[in-house]
Amino acid sequence: MTILRGAVAEADISQVRAVEDVEAGAHEFPFTRLSADDFERLAYALFKVSAPAGETRNWSDASILLRGKDAGRDVLLHGDAGVVGVVQCKRLESAISLPEVFREVAKTVLMARRESELRGAGIPSGTAYFLTLSHDPAETVLDFFVDPRRVSEARGTDVDAAVREVIEKYKSLAGEDAAEAVATVRAALASMRFKLLRPVDLNQWLPREPDVASRFFRARLVVDNRALDPLRAQVEQILRVSEAIPLLTDADLKIIKQRIESTPEHLRLTVGFASLFGYPREMFVGDDNLRRRVGRLATMLSELDADYLFWMNEKAQEEATRICDLGEVLFRVHPFARQVPGAYLSNLAIDIVSKSQGGLFAKLIERPGGPTGIEDDVERVRYVRDMLLTSGRGYLTGDFGTVAGEGELLELKMKIIRHIMNGIGSEQDMTRFLDDGIAVLMPHLDQSAARLRGFAAQNPSIFIMGMSGLDNPEVVRQMGLTIRALTDAKATLPTGMNTKS
């Protein structure tokens, strides 16, 4: 086996054949169009520079582990004390099943014992295992990553069968004692920390790393270089389009019309997401020029759209904190039920942004009903309730396998869990505290939901005209109105809301 690190690993990923026809500003990347090797290189490139959302980065470097044609490659994550994580990648066009996951885990665990980087000791207890997929898995796989210890014990026969299949399939594992191998894999399933990275997770991660995104996915930008129609027809077209954009006021249309009238046709360009005036077309001729200049706009808008989702989630968390700090809630709602506002409002924030963006985020999770598969707020409450009860049942039985982290972070999380479970001795207690708390919380959740929906009352739109518009008195007037509106909005934000945004 060969481990690629540093310059050698960079030379390896330089072989990437980027997907060429990604639409500018898209939020769903075509992972299945990458080759299997390039999908693995994508995982290396991402883990090399950062961590997926919600994951504490406890590694300082990453390497590519080549295992030959029969076993592909994985990514190793290196911390101060050695390997702290393994990333396994599966570029599939269909849903991976739970037995397949067991085989992948068994392959990683058994082959690790033969790897000199791990000093023949195999995978240490507590090592993170990231399964990175190009296609959403089967429901049973989701259950496993929620509670790996319980599911693997319940499906022990499948685990044993997976181990034996792996030993038979891979020549490098010939000679392994089947009983010993089964015991090794079962021990690893009980001691490792498992994290699933689905396409939705990668789609949220890539906009935060635009350099990686542009290396693997190249935007296809179309410039209309044909002679433009007469001015009247062009203005009429803009007016027709603008009828569906409430944020485009009469003053905005006047500015646009003035810009069009004052710019010669050879200095007008239209790309898929922006109109530019005043720049020579020659600047944009050729793939390299398009990528260098218009690609920056695509990256900017992609980051802005992603930031919109993050910002809305921050507002949801601020609202949740405000609710939990209310005297009525502190006095009447059990700590276990105080988890509801954060989970409920975060879920709502995703749906709000998806609808505000006109469906731009609607494919983040391919389920009926939108990004979360939830039709209305009543179903949203039911979803959050079921999710909390599932995690609470595990805590009641002493199963904390899903609690990520180590050292002080893990100690803090366990302290929080002990606090929220205080006074709960049975599932009946937990259900009663949760339902009573939801009854108290719902009026406050409804008010916060209305406030969050108010932030997304209009569909976003952008018209890029350049800094030269500052010499236009009407543009300056509109900017002044915007500044005053922002000042007024800051002054009227509810107590507890973040005023720095």
C-alpha positions in Angstrom: 0.0 0.0 0.0 1.1 3.5 -0.8 0.4 6.7 1.1 0.4 10.0 -0.8 1.0 13.2 1.2 2.1 16.8 0.5 3.4 17.5 -3.0 2.9 13.9 -4.1 -0.8 14.0 -3.2 -1.2 17.4 -4.9 0.4 15.9 -8.0 -2.1 13.1 -7.8 -5.2 15.4 -7.7 -3.7 17.4 -10.5 -5.0 14.5 -12.7 -8.6 15.6 -12.0 -10.8 15.8 -15.1 -13.2 18.6 -14.0 -16.8 18.3 -15.0 -17.2 21.0 -17.6 -20.9 21.9 -17.8 -21.9 23.0 -14.3 -24.3 25.9 -14.5 -23.1 29.0 -12.8 -24.5 29.5 -9.3 -25.8 25.9 -9.1 -26.1 24.5 -5.6 -26.3 20.9 -6.5 -23.0 19.5 -8.0 -23.1 16.5 -10.3 -20.9 14.2 -8.2 -21.8 11.1 -10.2 -20.2 12.7 -13.3 -16.8 12.6 -11.6 -14.8 9.4 -12.0 -14.5 7.2 -8.9 -10.9 8.3 -8.5 -11.8 12.0 -8.9 -14.6 11.6 -6.3 -12.0 10.3 -3.9 -9.7 13.1 -4.8 -12.5 15.6 -4.1 -12.9 14.2 -0.6 -9.1 14.5 0.0 -9.1 18.2 -1.2 -12.0 19.1 1.1 -10.7 17.4 4.2 -7.3 18.8 3.5 -8.5 22.4 4.0 -11.5 22.2 6.4 -14.2 20.1 7.9 -17.8 19.4 7.1 -20.5 21.4 8.8 -21.0 20.4 12.4 -17.7 18.5 12.7 -14.9 19.7 14.9 -11.6 19.5 13.0 -9.1 17.5 15.0 -6.8 16.7 12.2 -4.0 18.9 10.8 -3.3 17.1 7.5 -4.7 14.5 5.1 -3.2 11.9 2.8 -4.4 9.6 0.1 -4.1 5.8 0.8 -3.7 3.8 -2.3 -4.5 0.1 -1.9 -4.2 -1.2 -5.4 -6.8 -2.0 -8.0 -8.8 -4.4 -5.8 -9.5 -2.0 -3.0 -9.4 1.6 -4.3 -8.3 4.4 -2.2 -9.2 6.1 1.1 -8.3 9.3 2.8 -6.4 9.3 6.1 -6.8 12.2 8.5 -3.7 12.9 10.6 -3.6 14.5 14.1 -0.7 15.1 16.5 -0.9 11.6 17.8 -1.3 9.8 14.4 -4.3 8.8 12.3 -7.5 10.2 13.8 -9.9 9.6 10.9 -10.6 7.6 7.8 -12.6 8.8 4.9 -14.1 6.2 2.6 -15.7 7.3 -0.7 -18.3 5.6 -2.8 -19.2 7.2 -6.1 -22.5 5.4 -6.8 -25.5 6.1 -9.0 -27.9 4.2 -6.7 -28.6 3.9 -3.0 -26.0 2.0 -1.0 -27.5 -0.7 1.3 -26.6 -1.5 4.9 -24.8 -4.8 4.1 -22.7 -2.9 1.6 -21.8 -0.4 4.4 -20.8 -3.2 6.7 -18.5 -4.6 3.9 -16.9 -1.2 3.4 -16.3 -0.8 7.2 -14.9 -4.4 7.4 -12.6 -3.7 4.4 -11.2 -0.6 6.0 -10.8 -2.2 9.5 -9.1 -5.3 8.2 -6.8 -3.7 5.7 -5.7 -1.1 8.3 -3.9 -3.8 10.2 -1.7 -4.3 7.3 -0.9 -0.6 6.9 2.5 0.5 8.2 1.2 4.1 8.8 -1.0 2.6 11.5 2.0 0.5 12.8 0.1 -2.7 12.3 -2.2 -1.9 15.2 -5.3 -1.3 13.0 -7.7 1.6 13.6 -7.5 3.1 17.1 -10.5 3.3 19.3 -12.4 6.5 18.8 -11.2 7.0 15.2 -13.7 8.9 13.0 -15.1 7.0 10.0 -16.5 9.3 7.3 -18.5 7.5 4.6 -18.8 10.0 1.7 -21.4 9.2 -0.9 -22.4 10.6 -4.3 -26.0 9.3 -3.9 -28.3 9.2 -0.9 -28.3 5.8 0.8 -31.0 3.4 1.9 -33.1 4.3 5.0 -31.4 1.5 6.9 -28.0 3.2 6.3 -29.3 6.4 7.8 -30.5 4.4 10.9 -27.0 3.0 11.3 -25.3 6.3 11.3 -27.8 7.7 13.8 -27.1 4.7 16.2 -24.3 2.5 14.9 -23.8 0.4 18.0 -27.5 -0.6 18.3 -28.0 -1.3 14.6 -24.8 -3.3 14.1 -25.6 -5.4 17.2 -29.2 -6.0 15.9 -27.8 -6.9 12.4 -24.9 -9.0 13.8 -25.5 -11.8 11.2 -25.1 -9.3 8.4 -21.9 -8.0 9.9 -20.4 -11.5 10.2 -21.4 -12.2 6.6 -19.9 -9.0 5.4 -16.6 -9.8 7.0 -16.4 -13.2 5.4 -17.3 -11.8 2.0 -14.5 -9.2 2.3 -11.9 -11.9 3.2 -13.0 -14.0 0.2 -13.1 -11.1 -2.2 -9.7 -9.3 -1.6 -6.5 -11.2 -2.3 -4.6 -9.0 0.1 -6.7 -10.4 2.9 -6.1 -14.0 2.1 -5.1 -16.0 5.2 -7.2 -14.0 7.6 -8.8 -16.0 10.4 -12.5 -15.5 9.9 -13.4 -15.7 13.6 -10.7 -13.3 14.6 -11.6 -10.9 11.7 -15.3 -10.9 12.8 -14.3 -10.1 16.4 -12.0 -7.3 15.2 -14.7 -5.7 13.0 -17.3 -6.0 15.7 -15.0 -4.3 18.2 -14.3 -1.5 15.7 -18.1 -0.9 15.2 -18.5 -0.5 18.9 -15.5 1.9 19.3 -15.3 4.0 16.2 -17.2 7.3 15.6 -19.3 7.2 12.4 -20.3 10.2 10.2 -22.3 10.1 7.0 -21.6 12.7 4.3 -24.4 12.7 1.8 -24.7 14.8 -1.4 -26.6 17.4 0.5 -23.6 17.7 3.0 -21.1 18.1 0.1 -23.3 20.6 -1.6 -23.3 22.7 1.5 -19.5 22.2 2.1 -18.3 23.0 -1.4 -19.5 26.7 -1.6 -17.4 27.3 1.5 -14.3 26.1 -0.4 -14.6 27.8 -3.8 -11.0 26.9 -4.8 -11.8 23.2 -4.4 -15.2 23.6 -6.1 -13.6 25.3 -9.2 -11.0 22.7 -9.4 -13.5 19.9 -9.8 -16.4 21.6 -11.4 -16.1 24.2 -14.1 -19.0 26.6 -14.7 -20.4 26.8 -18.1 -21.1 30.5 -18.7 -22.8 31.7 -21.9 -22.2 35.1 -23.3 -24.7 36.5 -25.7 -22.5 38.2 -28.4 -25.2 38.7 -30.9 -26.4 42.1 -31.9 -28.9 43.3 -29.4 -32.5 44.0 -30.4 -33.5 47.7 -30.8 -33.7 49.6 -27.5 -37.5 49.6 -27.2 -37.8 45.8 -27.5 -35.0 45.3 -25.0 -36.6 47.6 -22.4 -40.0 45.9 -23.0 -38.3 42.6 -22.3 -36.8 43.9 -19.0 -40.2 45.2 -18.0 -41.8 41.8 -18.7 -39.2 40.0 -16.6 -39.4 42.6 -13.8 -43.1 42.0 -13.4 -42.3 38.9 -11.4 -39.6 40.6 -9.3 -41.3 42.6 -6.5 -38.0 44.1 -5.3 -37.4 45.8 -8.7 -39.0 49.3 -8.2 -39.9 51.9 -10.7 -36.8 53.8 -9.6 -34.7 50.7 -10.3 -36.2 50.3 -13.8 -35.3 54.0 -14.5 -31.7 53.4 -13.5 -31.5 50.3 -15.7 -33.1 52.1 -18.6 -30.7 54.9 -18.3 -27.7 52.6 -18.2 -28.9 50.7 -21.3 -29.5 53.9 -23.3 -26.1 55.4 -22.4 -24.1 52.3 -23.3 -23.1 51.3 -26.9 -24.2 47.9 -27.9 -20.6 46.6 -28.2 -20.1 47.4 -24.5 -23.1 45.3 -23.3 -22.8 41.7 -22.1 -25.4 39.3 -20.7 -24.4 36.1 -18.9 -26.7 33.6 -17.2 -27.0 35.5 -14.0 -25.9 39.1 -14.5 -25.9 42.0 -17.0 -22.7 44.1 -17.3 -22.4 47.4 -19.0 -19.3 49.3 -20.0 -16.8 46.5 -20.3 -15.4 45.6 -23.8 -16.6 42.3 -25.0 -13.0 41.4 -26.0 -12.2 41.0 -22.2 -14.6 38.0 -22.1 -13.7 36.3 -25.4 -12.4 32.7 -24.9 -12.9 30.1 -22.2 -9.9 31.4 -20.1 -11.2 35.0 -20.1 -14.7 33.9 -19.1 -13.4 31.7 -16.3 -11.1 34.4 -15.0 -13.6 37.3 -15.0 -17.1 36.0 -15.0 -16.2 33.1 -12.8 -15.5 35.5 -9.9 -19.1 36.7 -10.2 -20.4 33.1 -10.1 -18.3 32.4 -7.0 -19.5 35.6 -5.3 -23.2 34.8 -6.0 -22.8 31.2 -5.0 -21.2 32.3 -1.7 -23.9 34.9 -1.1 -26.7 32.4 -1.6 -25.0 29.9 0.7 -24.4 32.6 3.3 -28.1 33.5 3.1 -28.9 30.0 4.4 -26.3 30.2 7.1 -27.5 33.7 8.1 -31.1 32.5 8.3 -30.0 29.6 10.5 -28.2 32.0 12.8 -31.4 34.0 13.2 -33.3 30.7 13.9 -30.8 29.9 16.7 -31.0 33.4 18.1 -34.8 33.1 18.2 -34.5 29.7 19.9 -32.2 31.1 22.5 -34.6 34.0 23.1 -37.5 31.6 23.6 -35.5 29.4 26.0 -34.6 32.4 28.1 -38.2 33.4 28.7 -39.3 33.2 32.3 -42.3 31.1 31.4 -40.2 28.6 29.5 -37.5 28.4 32.2 -40.2 27.8 34.9 -42.6 25.5 33.0 -40.6 23.6 30.3 -38.3 20.7 31.2 -34.7 21.1 29.9 -35.3 18.0 27.6 -38.1 19.9 25.9 -36.1 23.1 25.6 -34.3 21.3 22.7 -37.4 21.8 20.6 -37.0 25.5 19.6 -33.5 25.0 18.1 -34.4 21.9 16.1 -37.8 23.3 15.0 -36.6 26.7 13.9 -33.4 25.4 12.2 -35.5 23.0 10.2 -37.9 25.8 9.3 -35.1 28.1 8.2 -34.1 25.6 5.5 -37.6 25.5 4.1 -37.9 29.3 4.2 -34.8 29.8 2.2 -35.6 27.2 -0.3 -39.0 28.9 -1.1 -37.5 32.4 -1.0 -34.8 31.3 -3.5 -37.5 30.1 -5.9 -36.5 26.5 -5.6 -32.7 27.1 -5.8 -32.2 25.0 -2.7 -35.2 22.7 -3.3 -33.0 19.8 -4.5 -30.7 19.8 -1.5 -32.6 16.8 -0.3 -34.5 14.9 -2.9 -37.7 14.1 -1.0 -41.3 15.1 -1.6 -42.3 18.3 0.1 -39.0 20.3 -0.3 -35.6 20.2 1.3 -36.7 18.5 4.5 -39.6 16.5 3.2 -41.9 18.3 5.7 -45.2 19.6 4.4 -46.3 22.0 7.2 -45.5 23.2 10.7 -47.7 20.5 12.4 -45.6 17.8 10.7 -42.5 19.8 11.6 -43.4 19.5 15.3 -44.0 15.8 14.9 -40.7 15.3 13.2 -38.7 17.2 15.9 -40.6 15.3 18.6 -39.8 11.9 17.1 -36.1 12.9 16.6 -35.7 13.9 20.2 -37.4 10.8 21.5 -35.1 8.7 19.5 -32.0 10.3 20.9 -33.5 10.3 24.4 -34.2 6.6 24.3 -30.5 6.0 23.7 -29.5 8.2 26.6 -31.9 6.3 28.9 -30.1 3.1 28.1 -26.7 4.6 28.5 -25.9 4.6 24.8 -23.9 7.7 24.0 -22.2 6.4 20.9 -23.6 9.2 18.7 -22.0 11.9 20.9 -19.0 13.2 18.9 -15.9 14.8 20.3 -13.2 14.0 22.9 -11.5 15.5 25.9 -13.1 18.7 27.2 -15.6 18.9 24.4 -16.9 15.5 25.1 -17.1 16.2 28.8 -19.1 19.4 28.1 -21.5 17.5 25.9 -22.0 14.8 28.5 -22.7 17.5 31.1 -25.4 19.0 28.9 -26.9 15.6 28.3 -27.0 14.9 32.0 -28.7 18.3 32.5 -31.4 17.7 29.9 -32.1 14.2 31.2 -32.3 15.3 34.8 -35.4 13.8 36.5 -36.2 11.5 33.5 -36.3 7.9 34.6 -38.4 6.3 31.9 -39.6 6.8 28.4 -43.0 7.8 29.8 -41.4 10.6 31.8 -39.6 11.8 28.8 -42.7 11.7 26.6 -44.7 13.6 29.2 -42.1 16.3 29.7 -41.7 16.7 26.0 -45.4 17.0 25.2 -46.1 19.4 28.1 -43.2 21.5 27.0 -44.3 21.7 23.3 -47.7 22.9 24.5 -46.1 25.8 26.3 -43.6 26.5 23.5 -45.9 26.5 20.5 -47.3 30.1 20.8 -43.7 31.4 21.0 -42.6 29.2 18.1 -45.4 30.5 16.0 -44.3 34.1 16.6 -40.7 33.3 15.8 -41.7 31.4 12.7 -43.6 34.5 11.5 -40.6 36.7 12.2 -38.3 34.3 10.2 -40.7 34.2 7.3 -40.7 38.0 7.3 -37.0 38.0 6.5 -37.7 36.1 3.2 -40.9 37.9 2.0 -39.4 38.5 -1.4 -37.5 36.5 -3.9 -33.9 37.7 -4.2 -32.6 39.2 -7.4 -29.3 40.9 -8.5 -28.6 43.4 -11.2 -24.8 44.1 -11.5 -24.1 47.5 -13.1 -20.6 48.5 -11.7 -19.2 51.3 -9.6 -19.8 53.8 -12.4 -23.4 54.0 -11.3 -22.3 56.1 -8.4 -22.2 59.2 -10.7 -25.9 58.8 -11.3 -28.0 61.0 -8.8 -30.9 58.5 -8.9 -28.5 55.7 -7.9 -27.1 57.8 -5.0 -30.6 58.6 -3.9 -31.6 54.9 -3.8 -28.4 54.1 -1.9 -29.3 56.8 0.7 -32.8 55.2 1.1 -31.2 51.8 1.6 -28.8 53.1 4.3 -31.7 54.7 6.2 -33.7 51.5 5.9 -30.8 49.5 7.3 -30.4 51.9 10.2 -34.2 51.7 10.9 -34.1 47.9 10.7 -31.2 47.7 13.1 -33.0 49.9 15.6 -36.2 47.9 15.5 -34.8 44.3 15.7 -36.4 42.4 18.6 -34.4 42.0 21.8 -31.9 39.1 21.4 -31.6 39.3 17.6 -28.1 39.8 16.2 -27.7 43.4 15.1 -24.3 42.9 13.6 -25.7 41.4 10.4 
